[in-house]
Amino acid sequence: MNLRQIEVFRAVMLAGSVTDAARSLHVSQPGISRMLSHIELQLGLRLFERRKGKLQATPEAQALFAEVEQVYRGVARIDDCAQALKSGKMLTLRVLCSPSTGLDMVPRALTALGREFPAARFYVEVLMARDMVKRLAAHEADVAISTLAIDDPLLNARPIGQWTLAGVFPKGHPLEARRTLKPADILGERMIAFSPDTPQGRIIADWCLQHGCQPDAQTEVRAGQTACALAAAGAGVAIVDDLTARGCMTDRLSFRPILKAPSFDVFAVTNDNFAASLLTGRFIMHAEATLRQLKNERA
């Protein structure tokens, strides 16, 4: 029996008559009668006895119907599973992110994704770029959001937005009166600097070199969050990425964008050897939208 024959047989069993079965399937009564005759001929079984214009199922039909109902229950379970997957139930998204994106940008994107898929589960971990590569290559994560370019033959990294530089300083500092900061505004202050072997340190060093400035740095750090904490405590002024500046805002810290500061890409990174899940695709879309929103807020 093919699926159409099974459907017609079940409809007749449930309706108890050819007329009602035809009505439920939106087909003609003669078509149902012909199909029943064909099924009985094909199976070599008499499935119904016709008495006084009504159909009476034979024991063979009852036995066959029991098996058909099991199939339909299985189909119903498949449909339930598909609907659950569509809503995010039974699905997990494993997200890796750079420290700066893990403060504000990724949480916003995941919050939006959680509203779209309330039954989904998320796992989030903040890592350095080199550790993201290892985890993604081993398929121990579904997607990474990186502020540094990642070049690996197994991975696909596509830009989804940009970050730039900002100056952070304690609340009430004279720089707070400015809407944007010029290089001379910030480099003339006592600086909290990044170690020269860090990505931020290299970027800021190049930027200072372009402007012919050598910052007066009393304190050296390796992380943007540490720089923000020191600035909030009054230890000096720091240049950090604007994602970290926004994510570290407290009532003791302020930040301003730096005029004509360079911009750098934010990347969504996945493993090319594995198809992206629904959650992965939607998360990347939300991450891209969040970066656009942050850019508008900066403006």
C-alpha positions in Angstrom: 0.0 0.0 0.0 1.2 3.4 -0.9 0.7 6.5 1.3 -2.4 7.6 -0.6 -4.0 4.2 -0.3 -3.2 4.2 3.4 -4.8 7.6 3.8 -8.0 6.5 2.0 -8.3 3.3 4.0 -7.9 5.1 7.2 -10.4 7.8 6.3 -13.0 5.0 5.5 -12.3 3.2 8.8 -12.7 6.4 10.8 -15.7 7.7 8.9 -17.6 4.4 8.6 -18.8 5.2 5.1 -17.5 6.0 1.6 -19.5 9.2 1.5 -18.2 10.6 4.8 -14.6 9.5 3.9 -14.9 11.3 0.5 -16.1 14.4 2.2 -13.2 14.4 4.7 -10.7 14.0 2.0 -12.4 16.5 -0.4 -12.6 14.0 -3.2 -15.5 12.2 -5.1 -17.3 9.2 -3.6 -16.7 7.1 -6.8 -13.0 7.8 -6.5 -13.0 6.4 -2.9 -14.9 3.3 -4.0 -12.5 2.6 -6.8 -9.6 3.1 -4.5 -11.0 0.6 -1.9 -11.6 -2.0 -4.7 -8.1 -1.5 -5.9 -6.6 -1.9 -2.4 -8.6 -5.1 -1.8 -7.5 -6.5 -5.2 -3.9 -5.6 -4.6 -3.9 -7.1 -1.1 -6.0 -10.2 -2.0 -8.1 -9.4 1.1 -11.7 -8.5 1.7 -11.6 -5.4 3.9 -15.2 -4.4 4.0 -18.6 -6.0 3.7 -21.3 -3.8 2.3 -24.6 -4.3 4.1 -27.6 -2.1 3.5 -25.5 0.7 2.0 -23.0 0.7 4.9 -19.5 -0.6 5.2 -18.6 -3.1 7.9 -14.9 -3.6 8.5 -13.6 -7.2 8.5 -11.3 -8.5 11.1 -8.5 -8.2 8.5 -9.3 -4.6 8.1 -9.3 -4.1 11.9 -5.8 -5.7 12.1 -4.6 -3.5 9.2 -6.0 -0.4 10.8 -4.2 -1.0 14.0 -0.9 -1.0 12.1 -1.9 2.1 10.1 -2.7 4.0 13.4 0.8 3.2 14.6 2.2 4.8 11.4 0.0 7.9 11.9 1.1 8.2 15.5 4.7 8.0 14.3 4.0 10.7 11.7 2.4 12.9 14.4 5.5 12.4 16.5 7.7 13.5 13.6 5.5 16.6 13.1 5.7 17.4 16.8 9.5 17.0 16.6 9.7 19.3 13.6 7.6 21.9 15.4 9.7 21.6 18.5 12.9 22.1 16.5 11.3 25.1 14.8 10.7 26.7 18.2 14.2 25.9 19.3 13.2 23.1 21.7 15.8 20.3 21.9 18.3 22.7 20.3 21.5 24.1 21.8 23.8 26.9 20.5 27.4 26.9 21.6 28.8 30.4 21.3 32.4 31.6 21.7 33.2 35.3 21.8 36.1 37.8 22.2 36.2 39.5 25.6 35.0 42.8 24.2 32.0 41.3 22.4 31.1 39.3 25.5 30.4 42.4 27.6 27.4 43.9 25.7 27.1 43.0 22.1 26.8 39.1 22.3 24.5 39.3 25.4 22.2 41.6 23.4 22.2 39.3 20.4 21.5 36.2 22.6 18.7 38.0 24.4 17.1 38.7 21.0 17.6 35.1 20.0 16.1 33.8 23.2 13.0 35.8 22.6 12.7 34.3 19.2 13.4 30.7 20.5 12.3 30.6 24.1 12.8 26.9 24.4 16.4 26.9 23.1 19.5 26.5 25.4 22.7 28.6 25.0 26.2 28.0 26.1 28.5 31.0 26.0 32.3 31.2 26.6 34.7 34.1 26.3 38.0 33.1 24.7 41.0 34.5 22.9 41.1 34.1 19.1 43.6 31.2 19.1 41.5 29.2 21.5 38.4 29.9 19.4 40.1 28.4 16.4 40.9 25.1 18.3 37.4 24.8 19.6 35.7 25.5 16.3 38.0 23.2 14.4 37.2 20.4 16.8 33.5 21.2 16.4 33.2 21.9 20.1 31.3 25.2 19.3 28.9 26.3 16.7 29.9 29.9 16.1 32.4 32.4 17.4 32.3 36.2 17.4 35.8 37.6 17.0 37.2 41.1 16.9 40.4 39.7 15.3 40.7 38.2 11.8 40.9 34.4 11.8 42.7 32.7 9.0 42.2 28.9 9.1 41.4 26.6 6.1 38.7 24.8 8.2 36.9 27.9 9.2 34.8 30.5 7.5 35.0 34.1 8.9 32.8 36.7 7.5 32.6 40.4 8.6 29.3 41.3 10.3 30.2 44.8 11.6 33.0 47.0 12.9 34.5 48.3 16.1 36.7 51.3 16.7 38.6 53.1 19.4 37.3 55.2 22.3 38.7 57.0 25.2 37.7 56.1 28.8 38.2 58.2 31.8 36.7 58.7 35.3 33.3 60.4 35.7 33.6 64.1 36.0 36.9 64.3 34.0 37.2 67.5 31.9 37.2 65.2 28.8 33.5 64.5 29.5 32.6 68.0 28.2 33.7 66.9 24.7 31.5 64.9 22.2 34.5 63.4 20.5 38.2 63.3 21.4 41.1 64.3 19.3 44.4 62.4 19.5 46.0 65.3 21.4 43.2 65.4 23.9 43.8 61.9 25.1 47.5 61.4 24.5 48.3 64.4 26.6 46.8 62.7 29.6 48.3 60.2 32.0 47.7 57.0 30.1 46.8 53.4 31.1 48.5 51.5 28.2 48.2 48.0 26.8 51.2 45.7 26.8 52.9 46.0 23.4 52.6 42.3 22.6 48.7 42.4 22.9 46.6 43.0 19.8 45.2 46.2 21.4 48.7 47.3 22.2 49.9 46.9 18.6 46.8 48.7 17.2 47.1 51.6 19.6 50.9 51.9 19.2 50.4 52.1 15.4 47.7 54.8 15.9 50.0 56.8 18.2 52.9 56.5 15.7 50.6 57.9 13.0 49.9 61.0 15.1 53.5 61.4 16.2 52.7 60.9 19.9 54.3 58.9 22.6 51.8 58.4 25.5 52.8 58.9 29.1 51.9 55.5 30.5 52.3 54.8 34.2 50.2 51.6 34.2 50.3 48.7 31.7 47.5 46.2 31.3 46.6 43.2 29.0 42.8 43.5 29.0 40.3 46.3 28.2 38.2 45.5 31.2 41.2 46.1 33.5 42.0 49.4 31.7 38.4 50.5 32.2 38.4 49.5 35.9 41.7 51.5 36.5 40.3 54.5 34.6 37.1 54.4 36.7 39.3 54.4 39.8 41.1 57.5 38.6 44.4 55.9 37.6 44.4 57.7 34.3 42.8 57.7 30.8 42.8 54.6 28.5 42.2 54.0 24.8 40.1 50.8 24.4 37.8 49.4 21.8 34.4 51.0 21.9 32.6 47.6 22.6 34.6 47.3 25.8 34.0 50.9 26.7 30.3 50.6 26.3 30.2 47.2 28.1 32.1 48.6 31.1 30.1 51.7 31.7 29.3 52.4 35.4 28.5 55.5 37.4 32.2 56.0 37.8 33.3 55.8 34.2 32.7 57.7 31.0 33.8 57.3 27.4 33.9 59.3 24.2 34.6 58.2 20.6 37.9 59.3 19.2 37.8 61.4 16.1 38.9 59.6 12.9 40.0 56.6 14.8 40.5 53.5 12.6 37.8 50.9 12.4 38.2 47.1 12.4 36.0 44.2 11.4 34.0 42.0 13.8 33.8 38.4 12.4 31.2 35.6 12.7 33.3 32.4 12.5 32.0 28.9 11.7 33.4 25.5 10.7 33.0 25.0 7.0 32.8 21.2 7.4 29.5 21.4 9.2 26.2 22.8 8.1 25.0 25.7 10.2 21.9 25.1 12.4 18.9 27.3 12.4 20.0 28.8 15.7 23.5 29.6 14.3 22.1 31.4 11.3 19.6 33.4 13.4 22.2 34.3 16.0 24.6 35.7 13.4 21.7 37.8 12.0 21.0 39.1 15.5 24.7 39.8 16.1 24.9 41.7 12.9 21.7 43.7 13.8 23.2 44.4 17.3 26.4 45.8 15.8 24.3 48.1 13.5 22.3 49.3 16.5 25.5 50.0 18.5 26.9 51.9 15.5 23.8 54.1 15.5 24.1 54.6 19.2 27.7 55.8 18.7 26.5 58.2 16.1 
